[in-house]
Amino acid sequence: MNFHRTVLLQETIDLLNVSRGQKYIDGTIGGGGHTEEILKRGGLVLGIDADPEALEFVRERLEAYVKDGRLTLVQGNFRDILKIAKEKGFAEVSGILLDLGVSSHQIDTEDRGFSYQKSGPLDMRMDPSYGFRAEDLINLAGKHELHNIFTKLGEERRSNTVVSGIIRSRRVKAIKTTEDLVGVIAEAYGLNKKNLTPMLRAKISKRIFQALRMAVNGELESLEKALSSVLLLLFSKGRVAVISFHSLEDRLVKDAFVGFSKEGLGTIFTPKPVLPASAEILENSRSKGAKLRVFERK
């Protein structure tokens, strides 16, 4: 199984300046691509992920490293990176990585509910055993809350129309599946869902699905908390690398790094974000929009 195609692999590992025998934290291990490269270069890794399926995949894929003690795996949210790191003996490390993208496996697995191209339950939880689902949010949240979510997190221009459609639809029948939601969005755009091409489905649904996913998983709040913790775990000259895919996430990272710099805590190592090369985007379209920023502690 190809769980996830790693984005900006070489650029990230090079900028983390991985050294043999040093400790690193991958706060969003996903399919383990970045972690595997750190391990190959002689590093020791604490891998964290909220998704138990990701951890199961990595545990099997990198079994030899788990057995020899060079890879420690923990299910958890990177918002708790400080607590987890201290519990697992990674209180001082040479590098931290946060890849904020959704894994290909999560998108491609119908019953996870992340994809507007596949029919499945409206779930969208990174940890399927914890928290409320997208279905709960769509059917129970008030008009203003939904409008704020779609406007802020999805930058959806037709938020009012989509929200009105959701309110109207759920009065008749609960919106339970990704297909139900795509149908409501299509109606808001004045389209027949039966005539939607994959490209058109993406165009009208991407922002709404993205906003719901971010709200369900509290992604911006988790990122803010993680960013407030990372420097407390880094050795001098240790680096934190963050790969974001959303303008709001990138803004949080940029502002945090600027704040660290102004406080004299270190140096912004990427004055401008590192972007995927055109060859990578051609090979993996999901890498488009990725931005890598790196900060080095004083």
C-alpha positions as CSV (number, residue, x, y, z in Angstrom):
1,M,0.0,0.0,0.0
2,N,1.3,3.5,-0.9
3,F,0.1,5.3,2.2
4,H,1.4,8.8,1.3
5,R,3.7,10.4,-1.2
6,T,6.2,12.6,0.8
7,V,6.4,16.2,-0.2
8,L,9.6,18.3,-0.3
9,L,11.5,15.3,1.0
10,Q,15.1,16.2,0.0
11,E,14.7,19.9,0.7
12,T,13.3,19.2,4.2
13,I,15.9,16.7,5.3
14,D,18.7,18.8,4.0
15,L,17.4,21.9,5.8
16,L,17.0,19.9,9.0
17,N,20.7,19.2,8.8
18,V,20.3,15.7,10.1
19,S,23.3,14.3,12.0
20,R,24.1,10.7,13.0
21,G,23.1,9.8,16.6
22,Q,21.0,13.0,17.1
23,K,17.3,12.9,18.1
24,Y,14.5,14.3,16.0
25,I,10.7,14.5,16.3
26,D,8.3,14.0,13.4
27,G,5.1,15.4,14.8
28,T,3.0,14.3,11.9
29,I,4.6,11.1,10.7
30,G,2.0,10.1,8.1
31,G,3.5,7.5,5.8
32,G,6.9,7.9,7.3
33,G,8.7,9.2,4.3
34,H,10.6,12.0,6.1
35,T,11.2,9.9,9.1
36,E,12.7,7.1,7.0
37,E,15.2,9.5,5.4
38,I,16.2,10.8,8.9
39,L,16.7,7.2,10.1
40,K,18.8,6.4,7.0
41,R,21.1,9.3,7.9
42,G,21.6,7.9,11.3
43,G,19.1,9.9,13.3
44,L,16.8,8.7,16.1
45,V,13.1,9.6,15.7
46,L,10.1,10.1,17.8
47,G,7.1,9.7,15.4
48,I,3.7,11.1,16.4
49,D,0.4,10.9,14.6
50,A,-3.2,11.2,15.5
51,D,-4.2,8.6,12.9
52,P,-3.8,5.0,14.2
53,E,-3.8,3.7,10.6
54,A,-0.7,5.8,9.8
55,L,1.1,4.5,12.8
56,E,0.2,0.9,11.9
57,F,1.5,1.4,8.4
58,V,4.8,2.9,9.6
59,R,5.3,0.3,12.3
60,E,5.2,-2.4,9.6
61,R,7.1,-0.4,7.0
62,L,9.9,0.6,9.3
63,E,9.8,-2.4,11.6
64,A,13.6,-2.9,11.8
65,Y,14.0,0.6,13.1
66,V,11.3,0.1,15.7
67,K,12.9,-3.1,16.9
68,D,16.4,-1.6,17.2
69,G,15.0,1.3,19.2
70,R,15.8,4.0,16.8
71,L,12.2,4.8,16.0
72,T,9.6,5.4,18.7
73,L,6.0,5.7,17.7
74,V,3.2,7.4,19.6
75,Q,-0.5,8.0,18.8
76,G,-1.3,11.6,19.7
77,N,-1.8,15.1,18.4
78,F,1.2,17.4,17.8
79,R,-0.5,20.0,19.9
80,D,0.8,17.9,22.8
81,I,4.3,17.6,21.4
82,L,6.0,19.0,24.6
83,K,4.3,16.5,26.9
84,I,4.8,13.5,24.6
85,A,8.4,14.3,23.9
86,K,9.3,14.6,27.6
87,E,7.5,11.3,28.4
88,K,9.4,9.5,25.6
89,G,12.9,10.8,26.4
90,F,13.0,13.4,23.6
91,A,13.0,16.5,25.8
92,E,16.1,17.9,23.9
93,V,16.3,17.3,20.2
94,S,18.2,18.5,17.2
95,G,15.2,18.9,14.9
96,I,11.4,18.9,14.7
97,L,9.3,18.4,11.6
98,L,5.6,19.2,11.1
99,D,4.0,18.3,7.8
100,L,0.5,19.7,7.9
101,G,-0.8,18.0,4.8
102,V,-3.5,15.3,4.7
103,S,-2.2,11.9,3.7
104,S,-3.1,10.3,0.4
105,H,-4.4,7.3,2.3
106,Q,-6.8,9.5,4.2
107,I,-8.1,11.2,1.1
108,D,-8.4,7.9,-0.9
109,T,-10.1,5.9,1.8
110,E,-13.9,6.3,1.3
111,D,-15.0,5.6,4.8
112,R,-12.7,8.3,6.3
113,G,-14.9,11.0,4.6
114,F,-12.2,13.4,3.5
115,S,-12.8,13.2,-0.3
116,Y,-15.4,15.0,-2.4
117,Q,-14.6,12.6,-5.2
118,K,-15.6,9.4,-3.3
119,S,-18.8,8.5,-1.5
120,G,-18.5,7.8,2.2
121,P,-19.6,8.9,5.6
122,L,-19.0,12.5,6.6
123,D,-16.3,11.8,9.2
124,M,-13.0,13.7,8.5
125,R,-11.5,12.9,11.9
126,M,-7.7,12.3,11.9
127,D,-8.3,10.1,14.9
128,P,-11.5,8.1,14.1
129,S,-12.0,7.3,17.8
130,Y,-12.1,10.9,19.1
131,G,-14.1,14.1,18.8
132,F,-17.1,15.1,16.6
133,R,-17.5,14.2,13.0
134,A,-18.1,16.5,10.0
135,E,-21.6,15.1,9.9
136,D,-22.2,16.4,13.4
137,L,-20.9,19.9,12.5
138,I,-22.9,20.1,9.3
139,N,-26.2,19.0,10.9
140,L,-25.9,20.7,14.3
141,A,-23.9,23.9,13.9
142,G,-25.8,27.2,13.6
143,K,-25.9,29.4,10.5
144,H,-23.4,31.9,11.7
145,E,-20.9,29.2,12.9
146,L,-21.0,27.4,9.5
147,H,-20.6,30.7,7.7
148,N,-17.6,31.6,9.8
149,I,-16.0,28.2,9.2
150,F,-16.5,28.3,5.4
151,T,-15.4,31.9,5.1
152,K,-12.4,31.8,7.4
153,L,-11.0,28.3,6.8
154,G,-12.2,27.7,3.3
155,E,-12.3,31.2,1.9
156,E,-15.5,30.2,0.2
157,R,-17.1,33.1,-1.7
158,R,-20.5,31.5,-1.7
159,S,-20.7,30.8,2.0
160,N,-24.1,32.3,2.5
161,T,-25.6,30.4,-0.4
162,V,-24.0,27.1,0.6
163,V,-25.0,27.5,4.3
164,S,-28.6,28.3,3.3
165,G,-28.6,25.2,1.2
166,I,-27.3,23.1,4.1
167,I,-29.9,24.5,6.6
168,R,-32.7,23.9,4.1
169,S,-31.5,20.4,3.2
170,R,-31.0,19.2,6.8
171,R,-34.5,20.3,7.8
172,V,-35.8,17.6,5.4
173,K,-33.1,14.9,6.0
174,A,-29.8,14.8,7.8
175,I,-26.7,15.3,5.6
176,K,-24.7,12.1,6.3
177,T,-22.4,11.4,3.4
178,T,-19.8,13.1,1.3
179,E,-22.2,12.6,-1.7
180,D,-25.0,14.3,0.2
181,L,-22.8,17.4,0.9
182,V,-21.5,17.6,-2.7
183,G,-25.1,17.6,-3.8
184,V,-26.0,20.5,-1.6
185,I,-22.9,22.4,-2.8
186,A,-23.8,21.7,-6.4
187,E,-27.3,23.0,-5.8
188,A,-25.9,26.2,-4.3
189,Y,-23.9,26.7,-7.5
190,G,-27.0,26.0,-9.6
191,L,-25.6,22.7,-10.9
192,N,-26.9,19.2,-11.3
193,K,-24.8,16.8,-9.2
194,K,-25.3,14.1,-11.7
195,N,-23.5,16.1,-14.4
196,L,-20.4,17.0,-12.3
197,T,-17.0,16.0,-13.8
198,P,-14.2,15.3,-11.3
199,M,-12.7,18.7,-12.1
200,L,-15.9,20.5,-11.5
201,R,-16.6,18.6,-8.2
202,A,-13.2,19.7,-7.0
203,K,-13.8,23.3,-8.0
204,I,-17.0,23.7,-6.1
205,S,-16.3,21.4,-3.2
206,K,-12.6,21.7,-2.3
207,R,-12.9,24.8,-0.1
208,I,-16.0,23.5,1.9
209,F,-14.4,20.1,2.5
210,Q,-11.1,21.7,3.5
211,A,-12.8,24.1,6.0
212,L,-14.8,21.2,7.6
213,R,-11.7,19.1,8.0
214,M,-9.8,21.9,9.6
215,A,-12.7,22.7,12.0
216,V,-13.3,19.1,12.9
217,N,-9.6,18.5,13.8
218,G,-9.0,21.9,15.3
219,E,-6.0,22.2,13.0
220,L,-5.2,25.9,13.5
221,E,-5.5,25.7,17.2
222,S,-3.2,22.6,17.3
223,L,-0.6,24.3,15.1
224,E,-0.6,27.4,17.4
225,K,-0.1,25.3,20.5
226,A,2.7,23.2,18.8
227,L,4.5,26.4,17.6
228,S,4.5,27.7,21.2
229,S,6.3,24.5,22.3
230,V,8.9,23.6,19.7
231,L,11.7,25.9,20.8
232,L,11.5,24.5,24.3
233,L,12.5,21.1,22.9
234,L,15.4,22.2,20.6
235,F,19.1,22.2,21.4
236,S,21.1,25.3,20.4
237,K,21.3,25.3,16.6
238,G,18.4,22.9,16.4
239,R,15.9,23.5,13.7
240,V,12.1,23.3,13.3
241,A,10.7,22.7,9.8
242,V,7.0,23.2,8.9
243,I,5.4,22.2,5.7
244,S,2.0,23.9,5.2
245,F,-0.6,23.8,2.5
246,H,-3.0,26.5,3.5
247,S,-2.6,30.3,3.6
248,L,-3.8,30.5,7.2
249,E,-1.4,27.8,8.4
250,D,1.5,29.4,6.5
251,R,0.7,32.8,8.0
252,L,0.7,31.3,11.5
253,V,4.1,29.7,10.9
254,K,5.6,32.8,9.3
255,D,4.3,35.1,12.2
256,A,5.6,32.6,14.8
257,F,9.1,32.5,13.2
258,V,9.2,36.3,12.9
259,G,8.2,36.6,16.6
260,F,10.9,34.2,17.6
261,S,13.5,36.2,15.6
262,K,12.4,39.5,17.1
263,E,12.8,38.0,20.6
264,G,16.3,37.0,19.7
265,L,15.6,33.3,20.0
266,G,17.2,32.3,16.7
267,T,17.3,32.8,13.0
268,I,14.7,32.4,10.2
269,F,16.5,30.0,7.9
270,T,14.1,30.4,5.0
271,P,13.5,34.2,4.3
272,K,11.1,33.0,1.6
273,P,9.3,29.6,1.8
274,V,10.8,26.7,-0.1
275,L,8.4,25.5,-2.8
276,P,8.2,22.1,-4.6
277,A,10.1,22.0,-7.9
278,S,8.0,21.8,-11.1
279,A,9.2,18.2,-11.6
280,E,7.8,17.2,-8.2
281,I,4.4,18.9,-8.9
282,L,4.2,17.1,-12.2
283,E,4.9,13.8,-10.5
284,N,2.7,14.5,-7.5
285,S,-0.1,17.1,-8.1
286,R,-0.9,17.1,-4.4
287,S,2.4,18.7,-3.6
288,K,1.2,21.9,-5.3
289,G,0.7,24.6,-2.8
290,A,3.2,23.2,-0.2
291,K,5.4,25.7,1.5
292,L,8.4,24.8,3.7
293,R,9.7,27.2,6.4
294,V,12.6,26.5,8.7
295,F,13.8,28.3,11.9
296,E,17.1,27.7,13.7
297,R,17.2,28.1,17.5
298,K,20.0,30.4,18.8
